[in-house]
Amino acid sequence: MDKYSKYKVHFLRNIRKRLEEWENVETIPHQDVYRLLHSIAGTATMIGLTEVGEYARKLMNEWSEHDDKQWTRGEVKQYLAHLLKLCYENEEGPSLISAEHYVKKGEEPTILLIDDDLSFLMYVKEYLEQIGWYVVAIADPMKAIVSFYDVRPDCVVIDIHMNKKTGFEILTFLKEKLKQQFVPMVMVSVDCEKETRMKSYEMGADDFIPKPFDMDEFIVRIRRQLERKKLIDELLLLDELTHVYNRKYLKQIYEQLKNEWLRSGETFCLAVLDLDYFKQINDRYGHLMGDVVLKQFAHFLKTSTRASDVVVRFGGEEFIIVFPKTELDVAFSILERLKATFSKQTFQSEDETFSCTFSCGIVEVTKPTEPLEHWLSLADSALYDAKNSGRNCIKLSKTTDLPSYRKVIKIAVVDDDAIIRAIMTDLLQKLPTNGKFAYDIQTFKDGAEFIGSDWHRGDFPCLVILDGVMPKMDGLEVLQLLRNQKDSARYKIIMLTSRNSEKDIARALEFGADDYITKPFNWLELEARIRHMLKRMN
């Protein structure tokens, strides 16, 4: 054991105590902040926390002890954020920051695991995430069905024998819903009798893997399904010339967004774009040059929009952009940027250089129970207005007004550790919003304080980052209470659990946690998990 261990415990306990005191006041005298830094700088190096001590001294030297500044709580947390991270990392050990540990980037394949065997879920999830896949593990088959459109998996792994529903029932339901798209379904089961395997394939499974299986082989077979999906999507759903989606996919994405709207009430936008005077380009420079313009325009749209936006070639020189979970003002600003940027691009035909512009009509889809053709007609009418207004402009459908609000996502940090609360607040405040939504961030020192608060109630979506072990009411109790509420779908919950407590992880999955991460955690990994969850919420 580290000979300084008992001193480090006392040292960090004093820091937590001071942070908790500061949470109950509006302003903090500069002398109090300076004295805390002075204390850390003087003690940390002596008990083996050299990096902590040196950084505290650096901060201390930036100020005079006698400055008359009054700090707000937020300013103190932000100023001390890196110092507190160093304290936490040194408390938990060097395993926190590992060059070999994979950190998610947001574009990796998403695997949906459905199995009520919690040990299997935990083991496979951890193994697959080590190779760079994002894994959503769900123990409740009913929750898996409801969450399918929310997760948007690239591959689904389903156990056949479960308590509430059989894997065959889930397979049948998903295959029925997925008539317009291909998502590979892989069945797994201890029962590997010939009848079971045949039934799996007859019902539409893409593979059957008997349990127990070798993980290396399992990964190869899942990767093969991911490659099949990519190939099939390219063959069936991509326009041959421009390599963006074709009009077949437009119906598919509309049905998907329609289902999301029925669950969450999220509106979305649809824009029709048309290259101005494209016939003149074909007549003057030839059809081959016209194809070059179409391909470059499609590439420009695809690379200049957000990852969640969908670009479709509708036909000829007409393209459609679908903006999921996006209000009209945000979609309009994106299109204005695209219009200004594209008009500056040039094309070369032999000795002549020319440029192009586009006109656009946009509509906000507020009632997806109406057929797709209804909204296309409205957007097309707005496009007609744009052309009649001189082209190279964007017109809104007359049925929609430009909203002036931003969507709010509430984020709660529920943890009894003052250091964790301070670091987490700093991390969340730095997350980008792209002007589309605003974060309302609150911290709570225990589960009872969170449950008793009215702050998280109402209609706003709420992300809860929830510690598993707390006084008064632990995280699992909070999780159960939230999942028993009528509006439980509003809450996305990331559990923070102990690395040595597999029982707590299993119960978190059983009670309906959306994700979990074990302490001590890598801060970059936690941030990536939060980004993934917010992406599912906005």
N, C-alpha and C positions, 0 to 999 in steps of 0.2 A: 504493500500500500504506500502511496505517496506520503512522505513524512510530513508534508504540509497540509494534508487533507482536512484535518479538523479546523485548522486556521482558515482555510479557504471557505469552508462551510459557514463559519462565523462571519467572515469578510463579506460574502455574498448575501448573507441574511441581513446584514446592516444596510447594504445598498437597497435591497427589496423594501426594507422598512422605511427608508427615506423616500423612495418612490411612492409608496402607498400613502405616506403623509402628504406628499405634494398633490396627490390626486384629489384631495379634499379641499384645496384652496384655489382661488382664482389666479393669484399672482405669487411669485416666489422671489424674495430679495436676492440680488446678485451675490451678496456675501454668502448666502446659504449654498448656492451653486458652486461658488469658488471653494468653499470649505469642503464640500463633498469631493471635488476634484483633488484638492490638496491631500485629503485623507487617502484617496485611492492611490495617488502618485506615491505617497510615502510608504504605504503598506504593501501594495501589490508585488513589487519587485522582491521584497524581503521574503514573501511566502511562495515564490516560484512563478508568479504571474508577471513576468518581465514585460511582455508585449502590452499588457493592460496598463501597467505602471507607466511605461514610456508614452503611451497615447494619452493617458490622463495628464501627464506633465505637459505634453504638447498643447492640449486644450487650455490648461491652466495658464500657460505662458502667453496666450493670446489676450489675456485680460489683466487688468489691475484689480487687486482685491477690493479697492475702494471705489470702483465704478458704482454709479447710482442707478443702474439699470434695474427695472422690474421685469422679470421673465414671466411669460404666460406658461401654463402647463404644456401647451403644444410646442412652444419654442424650446423648452427644456428637453422634451422627449426627442425632438428632431435633432437638437444639438448633441445629445448624448447617445444617439441611436447606435453609431458604430462602436462606441466604447462598451455599450451594453451587450452588443453582439460578441465582442471579444470576451467579456465576462462569461457569457453563457457557453461559448465554445470551449473555454478553458475549464469550465465546471464539468462539462460532459465528456471531454476528452478529444483527442485529435481525430477520431474517426468521423467527426462531423464533416470535415472538408476532405474529400477524396477525389483525386484526379480520375480514378477509375469509375466513379459513380456516375451513372448516366443522368443527365438533366434534360428534361423534355423541352422540345422547341415548338410544339404546337402543330406540326404537319405530319407526325407519325401515324401509322395505321391505328385505328381504334378497334379493339376486340371486346365484344360483350360476352361475359361468362355468366351462364345461368345454371345454378346448381345449389341445392339446399345442404350439401356437404360442405360445411364451413371450412374444414381443414383443407379440403381440395381447393376451394376458392382462394384461400390465403396463399397456399403454396404456388399455385399456377400464376396468380396475379403477380406475386413478387418475382417469379422466375421470368415471366414474359416482359415485365417492365425493365428488368436488367438488360435485355437485348434491345430496348428502345421502342417498345410498343406501349401505347396508352391503353390500359385495361380497366373496364368498368365491371366490377364483380357484384352480382345481385343474387341474393339467396331466396328471395320471394318471387316465384314465377309470375304472380299477378302484377307485382311492381315492375318486373322486367318487360311485360307486355306494354304497360302504360308508358314506360321510359324509353321505348324503342326509338320513337321519332326524336326524342330529346337527345339520345346518345348518338344517333346516326352512325352505327357501326359499319366497319368494312368487312367484318366476319363475326358470326355468332356461333358460340360453342354451347350446346345444350345437353344437360344430362337427361337421360330418358326417365329414370325412376325418381320422382319427387313426391312429397306429401300432398301439396295442394292441387297440383296439376301434373300430368305426365309431360315429358318432353315432346311426345307426339302431338299433344294438344297445342303446345306453343308453336311447334313447327307448322302445323296446319294453319293456325291463326296468322303467323307471319308470312307464310307463302301466299295466303289469300290477299294480304295487304300489299304484297310486293309484286303484283302482276306487272307493274310498269318499270320495275328495276331489278337488278341482280345483286343480291347480298348472299354470299355463300353461307350455308348452314351446316355445321359439323356436329353430329351426334356422338356422345360418349356414354359408355355404360359398362358396368361390371358384367351385365348380361350380354354375352357375345354369341348367343345361340344363333344358328342360321336364320331362324324365323325372325328374330329381332333385327338382324342386319338387313334382311330382305325388306321388312316392313319399313325400315328407315329410308332405304333407297326408293321404295315404291311411293312413299309420301313426299319425296322431293329433297331429301338430304343430299348434300354434295359429298359427304364423306362420313364414315363410321369408324371410330377409334375405340377399341376396347380398353377398359380400365383393368389393372393399372397399366400405364404406358411409359415408355422411355421419353423423357422430355425432349431430347435432341430430335427424335423422330417426330414427335408431336409438332415441334416448331417448324420442321421441314414441311410437314403436311399443311399446316396453317399458312405458311408463307406461299406455298403453291396455290392455295385458294385465293390469297390476296393478289397474286400475279394473274390468276384467271379473271378475277373481278376487273382488274385494270385493263386487261386485253378485251374483255367483252364490252366494257363501257366504251372503249375506244372504237370498237367495230360497230356497235349498234347505236351509240348515242352521240358520236362526234361527227361533225360536218367534215366531209372528205377534203375539201379545199382549205378551209380555215382552221381546222382542228379545235374549234370551240364546239359547244353542244349544238345539236340539231333540234328541230321543232318537236321531235318525239319526246325529248327530255323536258321540254317546257311543260307538257301535260303532267309529267311525273313530278316535277318540282312544285307545280301548283297544287297537286293533291297532297303532297307532303306539307306544304305551308298551310294548306286548308286544315289539315288535321291538327297542326300546332296551334292554329288560331282557335279551333274549337276547344282546345285544352286551356290555353292561356290568354286568349283575347288579343294576342299581338297582331297589329296590322303590319302590312308590308307594302312595298312599292314596285311598280312595274313601269319600265320606260321603253318606248319604241324609238329607235334611232335610224335615220336614213341619210346616206351620203348624198350631199348636194351635187346636182348636175352630173351624176355618175354616168349617164348615157353619153354626155359630151366627152368624158374621159375615154370611154370605149371607142367612140367615133373618131376621136383625134389621135389617140395613142395606140389603139388596138386592144383587142380583148385580153391578150396576154398581159399587157400592162394593167388592164382593169383587174385581173386576177391578183397581180402583185399588190395593188391598192387594197383589195378586199382582205388579203392575208395579213398585210401589215396593220390594217385597221383592227382586225380581230385580235391580233397579238397585242396591240396597244390597249384595247379594252380589257383583255384578260390580265395583263400585267399591271394595269393602272387602277384596277378596282380592288376591293377588299377580298380576303380569302373566302368569306362567306357569300359574296355576291356571285351571281350566275349569269354568264354571257352566252347568248343563244343566237345562232344565225337563223333567222326566220325565213329567209328566201331572198335571192338577188342581192341587192345592196342594203337590205333591211336587217337590223339586229335588234335584239331585245336584251335588256338587263333586268334581272330580278334582284331586288334588294331585300333580303329577309330581315324581319324584325327591325324595320327602319321606318322612321317617320318621314314625312314629305320634305321637311326642311333639310334634313341630312342628305337624302337622296338628291335633292335639287342642288345642294352645294357640291356634291361629288360630280354631278354632271356638268356643272359650270366649270369646274376645274378641268375635266376631261375635254370640254369644248375648247377652252383657251389653249390647252397644251397641244391638242391634235392639230389645230390650225397652224401651228408653227412648224410642224413636220413637213419635210419636202420629199418629193419623189423625182427620180431621174429617168427620163426617156430620151435615149440618145443624147443630143446636145441641149435638150430643153429640160428645165427644172420647173416643177409645178407643186402646188399644195392643194389640200382638200379641206372642206368643212363638213359638218353634219348638222341636221336639224333633229329636234327631239320633242316628243310628247310624253308626259309622265302622269300617272294616276296613283293615288294611294288606295290600296285594296282594303277597305274597311268592313266588307261583308263577303267573305270567300264562299258563302253558300251560293252566291251568284256564279254562273258558269264562267270559265276562263274567257270565253269569247266576249262576254259583256265588258270585261275590263280592257281587253285588247281593243275593242271598239272605241272605248272612251279615250284610251291613250292614243289611238290612231287619229281620232278627231282633233286632239290637242296637237299632234304632229302636223296635221293639215293646216291648223292655225299658224304653226311655226313657219311652214313653207309660204303661206300667204303673207306673212309678216316680213318677208325678205330673206328667209333661210338663215342658217348659222345662228339659231337661237333655240331656246327651250321654253315650251309652253306647258302650263299645268292644266289638267282636266278641269273643266268648269264645275265639276261636282266636288272638288276638293279645295279647301283653303289651307294656306300655309300655316302650320301650327307654330307656336312660339315657345313651347315647353320642351324640356328634356326629360327622358325617363329616369327615374330614381331607382337605384339598387341599394338596398340596405345591407351592410356587412357588420356582423356582430363578432367580436372576439370575446369568448367566454373562457377565462383562465385565471386561476388564483395566483399565478406568478406575475408579479409586477414587472419584472424584466421582460418576460414574454409579451405582455400587453404593450409595453412601450415599443419594443422592436417591431411587433406586428403592426402597430398603428403607423409607424414610419414606412414600412413596406407597402401597406395598402394605400397610403396617401400618394405614393409615387407611381401607382399603376396608371397607365394611359386610359383615357376615355374617348378620345377622338371626337369630342364634342357631341357624341351621340347620347350619352347618359351621364348622370352624376352619381357619385357614391356618397352615401350617408353612413359614416363609420362610427360605431360606438363600442366601448369596452365594458366588460362586466367581470367583477372579481369572483363571482361564484354562480352556480346554476340557479339558485333561488332568486338572486337579484335579476337575472335575465328573464326568467319565467314570470316574475312579478311585474316586469316593466310593460307599459303599453306601447313603448317605442316601436317594437317589431310587429305590432298588430296592424291590420288594415289591408290594403290591396297591393302594396309594393312587394316585389320579389325580395327574398332575404337569404343571404348566404351566412351560415353560422359556422364559425371555426371554433370547435368545441373540445375543450380538454376532457379527457376521460375521468380523471381523478381530481375531485375538488371537495372541499368541506361543504356541509349543509345539504347540498344536492349534487351528486356527481353527474358527469356528462351523459352516462347511459340513461339515467332517469330523465334528464332534459330531452334526450333523443326520443324516448318513449312518449313523453308528453306531447312533443311536437308532432310525432307521427300519428297520434290519436286525435289530433284536431281535424275538423272538417276541411280546412284549407291547408292541409299538410303539404300539398304539392307546391305551395309557394316557397317552401323552405328547401334549400340545398345545404347539406350538412357534411362538413369535413371533420372527422374525429382525429384528435391528437392522442395517441395511445403510447403506452410504455412498450419498448422493444421486447421486454421479457414477459409481456402479458398477452399471450395468444388467446386466452380465454376472453379478455376484453375486446380484442379485435373481432373474434367470432361473434360475440354478442352485439357489437356495433353493426356488423353486416346483417345479423338476424333481425335487429330492430329497424333497419332501413337507412343506415348511413350511406351517403352517396359516394364517399371516398374516405380513406383513412391514411394517415402517415405516422410513422413511429418515431418517438423521441429516443435519442437526440436526432434531430433532422438537419439536413442540409438546407440552408435558407433559400438557395436557388431552386432546389427541388420543390420546396413548399410554395414558392412564388409561382412556379410553373403549374403546380396542381391548382392553385387558386385561379390562375389565368384560364386554365381549361374549364373550370367550373363556371366562371363568369361568361365564357364563350357560349356555354350551354344555356345561360340565363338571358343573354341579350340578343 
